[in-house]
Amino acid sequence: MIDKKDLRKLQTKALSKGRAKTTEEGNVLLEKLAQEPEWQNAQSIATTVSNLFEVPTKPIIERALSEGKQVYLPKTMPHRQMAFLPFSSYDDLVVSAYGIPEPVYQADLVERQPDLVLVPGVAFSTSDRYRVGFGGGYYDRFLAQYQGKTVALVPSIMEFADSDWPVEEFDMQIDKLITLD
């Protein structure tokens, strides 16, 4: 059993070293995602703007837009809350305190129930579909109130057979993990 904080550190180092492989695998995972009914049936998807070592989300955003889907991105809010707002252009995003490009907050544009949420993380367990995120709890808080479908794209470096970390009562399971297998 490994502490989540220690696992995040180890994964961040491994992911930084394996960026090219994660990007390459991300393309395969996106093609697999596009074949899934969760994607095909979704009119709206929520995703993030990826950092340098995550599965690249720019191709996901572009694919969704080309298929006529509405794309939503997260905006971090006070009290570790998160709101999804429409993506219009990369030029319209502002960099958050966490260094992540986010949409500008507009209360009337918040989407609480997009059809599909692509959930980020640094480690995913294929046996029970739990994840280790980036440590803020933003996604777990959002997902606790969310009733739609959740999917995670899991490159090989983020795939674990089992939860080798403590799973806590507030951790939310992901509906489907898309792996390279």
Helices and strands as residue ranges (DSSP letters): H 4-17, H 19-34, H 37-40, E 44-46, H 58-66, E 70-77, G 78-80, E 81-86, G 90-92, E 94-95, E 101-102, G 107-109, E 116-118, E 123-125, E 131-132, H 138-145, E 149-153, G 156-158, E 159-160, E 176-178
